[in-house]
Amino acid sequence: MIQATDKMETSALRRQVAAQRLQEEGLDALLAVASGFHSFLEPNLAFVLSDFKAIGDAAVIVRRDGSSTLIVTPGWDIERAAGGSTTDQTLAGDDLIDCIADCLSRDGINPSSMATDGIGLLGHAMSARLEDLLAGKAKPLDNLIRSLARCRSETEIARAEKATWIAERGYERLLEIARPGMREFELAADIYCHMKEIGGDDNFLLMSASQHNLGVRAAGERMLEKGDIILAEITPSFEGQFAQLCRTVVIGEKPDGYDETYAILQRAMQAGQAAAVPGVRMSEVAEIINGPFRDAGYGDYCRPPYMRVRGHGLGLTSNLPGDVAVTNDIELEEGMVFVMHPNQYLPETGYLMCGEPVVITPDGARALSSSRAEPDAVPI
């Protein structure tokens, strides 16, 4: 696991490892690129190598001697980028490909002596222009940076904990203001703004309600009613680290058997956390999470369309270890951060959500949240 020290930031240490890889490959430079779209499901390679969250498309060039350059767009963002990046140099312009071409020409870097990572994460037009610039001569090292960032540093875990704290405040806000007669998008907008006010630098929020949910979706115009079950997937980020809470809350009195059914999800979550220790494969963890559902007679529901996965990785750093799924055989490592959520459709209650962001420790998956998902209800 890559850990930062007082003398070296996490991004600088990752650049150093990348430079070592270049020396092993006999290459002069690595070009890592990223789009301006910040997804909680994907890494942003420029952010990983610079610790700077660009507004637009960006790139980092790491040379075999360890020196580095961040290139950001648009050009007017140069002052913020220069002050926030950990790279040796910061450049800016209004066209990323033109800036990359200028930098390679200035430094005398031949595409045939380069490696690339992240081209597939760019938009089609941008990636096509970059491929033309490199003329097919650069060596793709796709997933190199994603792998380097698969384990979070202490600083990144602290940021993820702060993002989790923001998510918990967002959920508290939901419990405080959700009432019949309010439209879904009104509730979602209030939660979104509240989390921005307390430090969230980005937010992804799914929130919907029904008497019998088939799944969670983006908030719409539906008016909340007594007896609705609200589903909330709350995903803010803090300084580039995303965290996600999955919560379920009833408006008014809980339906019969609701607590008992929700307890199955809680048992699945607890079993998954206990099983997720370093060295265990993710597929094994997913099977263990499925166990309480099978024990309760819902084994046939442990597949799409009744559920998708039991959790997933979180950007912007790396989406590894990937999905919590029976098809994912990656071995867990100490310091990996992801969301674990035994979300499940059950015929008696509909779709229910229960999940926490976790970090892998020798004792299992430690939840970053201060409280666990409960079968909550809003009194009316």
N, C-alpha and C positions, 0 to 999 in steps of 0.2 A: 504494500500500500504506500502510495506517495504521500508523505506528510510534510507540511511546511514547517520551517523553523523560524526563530526570531530573525535570522540573517537572510532568509530566502523565502519569498512569497511562493504560494502554491503554483501560480502560473509560471514563475521563473524556473521552478524546479521541473515542471513539465516540459518547458522549452529545452532545458538541459538534457532531459532524457531523449527528447526528439532529436537533438543535435547528435547525441551518441548513436542513435539509430542511423542518421545520415552517414556518419563515419563508417559504420558497419557496412552500409550499402554502397559506399564509395560515391556518394552524391554530395553536391555542394549546397543545396537549399531545399527546404520544404515550404510549399505554398498551401496554407490552410484557408479556406474561404467559407463565408457564411452569408445567408440572406438577411434582410432586415426584418423578416418575420420571426418573431420570438415565440416558439412553441414549447409548451410544458411537456411535450412528448419527445422532443428532439434536442440534441446538443447544438450549441452554437460554438463552432470551433474557434472563431476569432475571440469570443469571450473567454473560452477555456485557456487560451494562450496569452491573453492580455489583461484579463480581469476588467475589461471595459465593455459595457453594453452599448453597442453602436445603435444609432437611430436607423441607419440604412444598411445596405450591403457593405461588407467589410472583409478584410483579409489580414493574415499575419504571415510574414516571411521569416522563417528561422534558418539561419545559415549554419554550416557545419562547425564553425567556431563558437556557436552559441549566441551570436548577436542576432537581434530581431528588429523587425519593423512592423508596426501596425498601420494599415491603410483603411481609412473610414470614408464614408459618404454620408451626407453631402459635405461639400467643402467648408461651409460655414461652421461645422461642428469641430473644427480643429482645436480650438482652445480647450473645450471640455475634454476632448479625447487626449490631448497632450497632458492634461492635468490628472487624468484618471487611469491611463494605461501604465502597465509595468514594463512595457517593451523599451528597448534602447532608443527607438526613434518612432515618431508618429508623423504620418503623412495624411493628407486629405484632399479630396477632389469631388467632382460631381459625377464622374463615371468611373466605376471600380476597375473595369478592364483596361481603360486607358492609363489609370494610375499604376496598375500592376505592370503594364508594358513599359512605362517610363522607369519604374523602379528596377526591373530586370535589366533593362538596357543600361541604366546608370551604373549598376553593380557588375555588369558583364556576366550575368548568369545565363547560361545556355539552357533552354528547355530540356535538352537531352541529359543534363546533369542535375535535374530537379525531380522531386517527388511532390505529389499533390494529395490532398485529402479534402473531401467535402464538396466536390464539384456537383455531385448528384443531388445535393441539398439546395442548390441554386435554382432559380427559375429557368425554364427551358431556353429562352432567348439569351440569358446571361451565360448559362453553361455552354451553349453553342459557341458564343463569341470567345469564351476562354479556351475552349478546345481548339478553335481556329488559331488563337494566339500561340498556343503551345505546340500546334501542328502534330499532335499525337506522339510527341517525343518524351514527355514527362512520364515518370513511373508512378502509377496510382498506388498509394498506400492508404486506401480507404479503411476507415475504422481505427486508424492508429491513434488519433487524438481521443476518440471515444473510449478506447481501451485504457489510455493513460489516465483518463479522468473517471474511471469506473468506481474508484473508491474516493470518498470525499475527505478533504483535510479537516482538521479541527475547526478552522475558520469557516469552511463551507458548511459543516454540520451546525455551527452556531447560527449561521445565516438561515439555514433550513428550520432551525428551532424558532427563530424570530418569525419566519413566514408562517409556521404552524400557529404561533401565538396570534398572529393577525387573522388567520382562518378561524380560530376559536372565537375571537371577538366578533367576526362576521356571523358566526352561528348564534352567538348570544344575541346579536341584533335581530336575527330572524325570529328567535323565540320572543323577543320583546315586542315586535311590531306586527307579526303575522296575525291577521284577523279576517273573518269572512267579509266579503265585499271588496277586498283588495285584489287587484289584478296581479298575476304572476310577474309581469315585467316591472310593475311598480315595486314589488318586494325585492326583486333581483337588483334593480337600479339602486335602491337604498343601501342594500348590503354591499354592492360594488363600490359605491361612493364612500361608505363608511370605512371600508378596508383601505381605500386609497388615502383617506385622511389620516390614518394611523400608521402609514408607512409602506403599504403595498406598492411596489413599483410596476406591477402588472397583475392582471387577474384573469382567470378563466373560470366561468361560473355556469354550471348547468343547474337549473332549478325548475321543477314542475310539480304539479299536484293532480290527483285524481282520487276517486273513491276506490279504484282498483288499478294501480299503475302497471303498465306492461314494461316500462323502462323509464329512465330519466332522459330529459331533453332540455333544449334551451327554453327559457321562459317565454310564454306567449301572452295572449290577451285573455285567457281564461280567468274568470273571477273565482277566487277562493270561496269554498263553502264549508259549512259545518260537516265534519266527518271526513274531510279530505285528508289524504296522507301526502305530506310534502316530502319530496326527495330533493336533497341538496348535495351537489358535488362542488365543494368550495376550494378553489385552487389559486391562492395568491402567491406572489414571489417577493422576496426581499433580497436586494443586491444580487439578483440573478439566480437565486435558489428558490425553486418552486416547492410547495408543500400542498398536500391535498387531504381534506377531510370529507368523508362520506357520511351523511346523516339522514335520519328519517324522523319525522314528527307528525303527529295527528292533530288536527284542529278539533278541539272538543274531546268528547269521551272516546276512549280507545275501543275498537271493536273486540268482540269476544275472541279470546285466544291469541290476541296480538302480542302480548308480552311473552307468552310461551313460544310462539313462533319466532319472535325476534331473538330469543335466547339461543336458538340454533345458530344464528349468524354470529352471536357473541362467542359461543363455544368454538366455532370454526376459526374465528379470529385468534382466540387464545391458543388453540392448537397450532395454528400456523406460526405464531410468534415463537412458541416454545421450540418448534422444529427447525426454525431458520437460523442455524448456527453455521459458522465458517466450515466449508468443506462439503456441505450438503448440497445436492442438486436442487435447482428450483422446481423441477418436475416432481420431486419427492415432497416438497413443501405443498405444492398444489394438490397432490393426492391426499395429503393429511388434512388440508382444509376441506376437501370434499367429504372427509370421513363423517363428521357430525350430520351432514345432510343425508348420507346413505343410512346411517344409524337410525335416523328419524323417518326413513321410508321414502326419501326424495332422491334416491340415486339416479333415477331417470331424468332428473332436472339439472344435473350437473353437466350441462352441455348447452350450446346455443340452440334455440334462441332464448333459453331461460336464464342464461348468464353468458358472459363473454370470456373474461379472464378474472383471476382472483387478485389482480393488482398489476402494476406496471412501473417502469422506470420513470424518472422525472428529470426534465431539463432544468436549466439550460446547460448544465455541465456535461452530463452523459445520461443517456437513457438506459444504460446497463445498470442492473443485470437483466433488463428486459421484462417481458410479461411474466406474471406469476401464473404459469400454465403448465399442463402436463406434457407439453411438447418442447419445453425449454429446459435443456440439460446443462445450462451454465452452472458452475460451482459458485456458491456464495462465498464472499470474502468480507472480512472485517472492514467496516467503513462504508460498505455499499448502502445507499439510501434509495428507497422506493416507497410507493404506497401499497399497502396490503388491504384489500377490500373483498370480503366474501359476499359481495352483493348478489342477490338471488331473487328470481321470481318463484313464488310459491302459490299454489292455487287458492289457498284460503285467504291470503292477504294481498296478493299481487306482489309487485317488485318492491324489495326493501333494500336499504343501503346501510352499510356498516364498514367503516374503514379509517385507518390512521396512516400517516407517514411514519416509516420505521427506519432505523439504522441497525445494521448487523453488528452484533457484539458476540464475544465468546459465550455469553449466556442466552443468546437468542436475539430475536428482533425487538429492539427497544423502541416503543412508541415515542415519538417526539411531542405528542400532545399531552397535556396535563390531565385530561379526563377522557374516558373512553365513550364510544358511541352507546347510547341507551335508547330504549323505546319511548322517546319523549312525547309529550302532548302539551298543546297550548290551551289553557283553560279559557272558556268563554262563558 
